[in-house]
Amino acid sequence: MRVRPILIVLGAAMALMGVLWIGQGLGYIHWPRSSFMLDQRVWADYGSALAIGGLLLVLLGRRLR
């Protein structure tokens, strides 16, 4: 089983989800309209951590041979 592509795909998904959470937490993205995450700064912080973790997984996956 190849671990490298799994790490890259999982990391990219985490990074994209983190960017979405940052946008919702800061009030830039109002989707879905009934989301409890809108304009809540704590979700921007969670999104930052998730995006950084995702980028680290992508970097780790790219370094593996």
C-alpha positions in Angstrom: 0.0 0.0 0.0 1.4 3.4 -1.0 1.3 5.9 1.9 2.6 8.9 -0.1 -0.5 9.7 -2.2 -2.7 9.1 0.8 -0.8 11.7 2.9 -0.8 14.2 0.0 -4.6 13.9 -0.6 -5.5 13.9 3.1 -3.2 16.9 3.7 -4.7 18.9 0.8 -8.2 18.2 2.0 -7.2 19.3 5.5 -5.6 22.5 4.1 -8.7 23.3 2.0 -11.1 22.7 4.9 -8.9 24.9 7.1 -9.1 27.7 4.6 -12.9 27.4 4.6 -13.0 27.5 8.4 -10.8 30.6 8.5 -13.1 32.3 6.0 -16.2 31.4 7.9 -14.6 32.3 11.3 -13.6 35.8 10.0 -16.9 36.4 8.4 -15.7 36.4 4.8 -17.6 33.2 3.8 -21.2 33.1 4.7 -21.9 29.5 3.6 -24.1 27.8 4.7 -26.1 30.7 6.0 -27.3 28.9 9.1 -23.8 27.8 10.2 -22.8 28.3 13.8 -19.2 29.1 12.7 -19.9 32.4 11.1 -18.1 35.4 12.6 -16.7 33.3 15.4 -13.0 34.0 15.8 -12.3 30.7 17.5 -13.1 28.9 14.2 -10.5 30.9 12.4 -8.0 29.7 14.9 -9.1 26.1 14.5 -8.9 26.6 10.7 -5.4 27.9 10.9 -4.3 24.9 12.9 -6.0 22.5 10.5 -4.5 24.2 7.4 -1.0 24.1 8.9 -1.4 20.5 9.8 -2.6 19.7 6.3 0.3 21.5 4.7 2.7 19.6 7.0 1.1 16.3 5.8 1.6 17.4 2.2 5.2 18.2 2.8 5.8 14.9 4.6 4.1 13.0 1.7 6.3 14.8 -0.8 9.4 14.0 1.1 8.7 10.2 1.3 10.1 8.0 -1.4 
